[in-house]
Amino acid sequence: QVQLVESGGGLVQPGGSLGLSCVASVSIHSSDPMAWYRQAPGKERELVARIRSGRDPEYKDSVQGRFTIGRDNAKKTVYLQMTSLKPEDTAVYYCYCRRDGTPYWGQGIQVTVSS
């Protein structure tokens, strides 16, 4: 069993920055893909950013250049640094990890971009 706990969400003004963190309850292998998804009301959950060993991080087109994903396996943590935030970035953000072939999800954390 893997528990993922997100932190760092909240309210931010347009153009502002916000950083999210996700800590796993067990060790994370370098081969385990990790990602951030988000879901806005009435919309499907969508991939925001993904990081895999030996590969460059991947991003949804609309966040490319504004969001940065990173990971620290020793700290069992994946990060999402968000800059130049827009109202359309408002959503519940979910941490994701696939360990030993099994997907795990965080509980979700609200990010609201509004003046």
C-alpha positions as CSV (number, residue, x, y, z in Angstrom):
1,Q,0.0,0.0,0.0
2,V,1.2,3.5,-0.9
3,Q,-0.2,6.6,0.5
4,L,0.4,9.9,-1.3
5,V,-0.1,13.2,0.6
6,E,-0.2,16.5,-1.3
7,S,0.5,19.9,0.3
8,G,1.0,23.5,-0.9
9,G,-2.4,24.3,-2.5
10,G,-4.5,27.4,-1.9
11,L,-5.5,30.7,-3.4
12,V,-3.2,32.7,-5.6
13,Q,-3.7,35.8,-7.8
14,P,-3.3,35.6,-11.6
15,G,0.3,35.8,-12.5
16,G,1.4,34.4,-9.2
17,S,3.3,31.3,-8.2
18,L,2.5,28.3,-6.1
19,G,4.4,25.1,-5.3
20,L,2.9,21.7,-4.6
21,S,4.6,18.8,-2.9
22,C,3.6,15.1,-2.6
23,V,5.2,12.8,-0.1
24,A,4.9,9.0,-0.4
25,S,4.5,6.8,2.6
26,V,7.0,4.2,1.3
27,S,10.2,4.3,-0.7
28,I,10.0,5.4,-4.3
29,H,12.1,3.6,-6.9
30,S,13.9,5.5,-9.6
31,S,12.0,3.4,-12.1
32,D,8.5,4.5,-10.7
33,P,6.8,7.1,-12.9
34,M,5.4,10.0,-11.0
35,A,3.0,12.7,-12.2
36,W,0.6,15.5,-11.5
37,Y,-3.0,15.5,-12.8
38,R,-5.8,18.0,-12.3
39,Q,-9.5,18.1,-12.6
40,A,-11.8,21.1,-12.9
41,P,-15.5,21.0,-12.1
42,G,-17.4,19.3,-15.0
43,K,-14.2,18.3,-16.8
44,E,-12.2,15.1,-17.0
45,R,-9.0,14.5,-15.0
46,E,-6.1,15.5,-17.2
47,L,-2.3,14.9,-17.1
48,V,-0.4,18.1,-16.2
49,A,3.1,16.9,-15.9
50,R,5.0,13.5,-15.7
51,I,8.5,12.6,-14.8
52,R,10.2,9.2,-15.6
53,S,13.7,8.0,-15.1
54,G,16.1,8.6,-18.0
55,R,13.6,10.9,-19.7
56,D,12.9,14.6,-19.9
57,P,9.8,15.7,-18.0
58,E,6.6,15.9,-20.0
59,Y,4.0,18.7,-19.8
60,K,0.5,19.4,-21.0
61,D,0.8,22.0,-23.8
62,S,-1.0,24.7,-21.9
63,V,1.4,24.6,-18.9
64,Q,4.6,24.2,-20.9
65,G,7.1,26.8,-19.8
66,R,5.1,27.7,-16.7
67,F,5.1,24.6,-14.7
68,T,8.1,22.5,-13.6
69,I,8.0,19.0,-12.2
70,G,10.7,17.5,-10.1
71,R,11.3,14.5,-7.8
72,D,13.6,13.5,-4.9
73,N,13.5,9.8,-4.4
74,A,15.5,10.0,-1.2
75,K,12.8,12.3,0.3
76,K,10.0,10.2,-1.3
77,T,8.7,13.4,-2.8
78,V,7.5,14.8,-6.1
79,Y,7.1,18.5,-6.7
80,L,5.2,20.8,-9.0
81,Q,6.3,24.4,-9.2
82,M,3.7,26.6,-10.9
83,T,4.4,30.1,-12.2
84,S,2.5,32.7,-14.2
85,L,-0.7,31.1,-13.0
86,K,-4.0,31.7,-14.9
87,P,-7.6,31.4,-13.8
88,E,-7.9,28.3,-16.1
89,D,-5.3,26.6,-13.9
90,T,-8.0,26.4,-11.1
91,A,-8.6,22.8,-10.3
92,V,-8.1,20.0,-7.8
93,Y,-4.5,18.7,-8.3
94,Y,-3.7,15.0,-7.8
95,C,-0.4,13.4,-7.2
96,Y,0.2,10.1,-9.0
97,C,2.7,7.3,-8.7
98,R,2.9,3.9,-10.4
99,R,4.8,1.4,-8.2
100,D,5.3,-2.2,-9.0
101,G,2.8,-1.9,-11.8
102,T,0.0,-0.5,-9.5
103,P,-1.2,3.1,-9.8
104,Y,-1.7,5.2,-6.7
105,W,-3.4,8.6,-6.2
106,G,-3.2,11.3,-3.7
107,Q,-6.3,12.7,-2.1
108,G,-6.2,15.9,-4.2
109,I,-5.5,19.5,-3.3
110,Q,-7.3,22.6,-4.4
111,V,-5.6,25.3,-6.4
112,T,-7.6,28.4,-7.0
113,V,-6.3,31.3,-9.2
114,S,-8.4,34.4,-8.7
115,S,-8.1,38.1,-8.0
